[in-house]
Amino acid sequence: MAETVVACPKCASKLKLMGDVAGKAVKCPKCATAFRIGGAAKSAGPDAPKKAPRCAVRSN
């Protein structure tokens, strides 16, 4: 499974995301800011279940 590390645009916390997260919305567990990960979203059928990517705050 691919790992992606992104920074929260508000508090700059590093979020470690597992799986394909391009184009998906995530919420920072530290400050609760919701934002979308850059990249193209995968198209899924209308009946496809929506799963939020797993994320964790990475300490520096």
PAMAR-203818 format. One record per residue (C-alpha): residue number from 1; residue in three letters; chain; x, y, z. Coordinates in nm, 2 decimals. Layout:
N
   i  aa ch   east  north     up
 NUM ALA  A      X      Y      Z
...
//
This chain:
60
   i  aa ch   east  north     up
   1 MET  A   0.00   0.00   0.00
   2 ALA  A   0.14   0.34  -0.10
   3 GLU  A   0.21   0.59   0.17
   4 THR  A   0.17   0.97   0.11
   5 VAL  A   0.28   1.24   0.36
   6 VAL  A   0.11   1.58   0.33
   7 ALA  A   0.11   1.89   0.55
   8 CYS  A  -0.21   2.04   0.68
   9 PRO  A  -0.26   2.39   0.52
  10 LYS  A  -0.37   2.54   0.85
  11 CYS  A  -0.14   2.40   1.12
  12 ALA  A   0.13   2.24   0.91
  13 SER  A   0.11   1.91   1.09
  14 LYS  A   0.24   1.62   0.88
  15 LEU  A  -0.03   1.36   0.79
  16 LYS  A   0.07   1.01   0.68
  17 LEU  A  -0.19   0.88   0.45
  18 MET  A  -0.22   0.52   0.34
  19 GLY  A  -0.36   0.41   0.00
  20 ASP  A  -0.46   0.61  -0.31
  21 VAL  A  -0.56   0.95  -0.17
  22 ALA  A  -0.53   1.17  -0.48
  23 GLY  A  -0.83   1.40  -0.51
  24 LYS  A  -0.98   1.29  -0.18
  25 ALA  A  -1.09   1.51   0.11
  26 VAL  A  -0.93   1.45   0.45
  27 LYS  A  -0.96   1.61   0.79
  28 CYS  A  -0.65   1.70   1.00
  29 PRO  A  -0.67   1.51   1.33
  30 LYS  A  -0.49   1.79   1.51
  31 CYS  A  -0.69   2.11   1.41
  32 ALA  A  -0.99   1.95   1.23
  33 THR  A  -0.93   2.15   0.91
  34 ALA  A  -1.08   1.97   0.61
  35 PHE  A  -0.89   1.99   0.28
  36 ARG  A  -0.85   1.80  -0.05
  37 ILE  A  -0.54   1.61  -0.15
  38 GLY  A  -0.40   1.73  -0.48
  39 GLY  A  -0.41   1.51  -0.79
  40 ALA  A  -0.69   1.36  -1.00
  41 ALA  A  -0.96   1.17  -0.83
  42 LYS  A  -1.04   0.81  -0.95
  43 SER  A  -1.38   0.78  -1.09
  44 ALA  A  -1.60   0.52  -0.92
  45 GLY  A  -1.95   0.41  -0.99
  46 PRO  A  -2.24   0.57  -0.80
  47 ASP  A  -2.28   0.26  -0.59
  48 ALA  A  -1.92   0.24  -0.49
  49 PRO  A  -1.86   0.27  -0.11
  50 LYS  A  -1.69   0.58   0.01
  51 LYS  A  -1.40   0.52   0.24
  52 ALA  A  -1.20   0.79   0.41
  53 PRO  A  -0.82   0.74   0.39
  54 ARG  A  -0.65   0.64   0.71
  55 CYS  A  -0.43   0.91   0.85
  56 ALA  A  -0.20   0.97   1.15
  57 VAL  A  -0.01   1.28   1.27
  58 ARG  A   0.36   1.23   1.23
  59 SER  A   0.57   1.40   1.50
  60 ASN  A   0.88   1.58   1.39
//
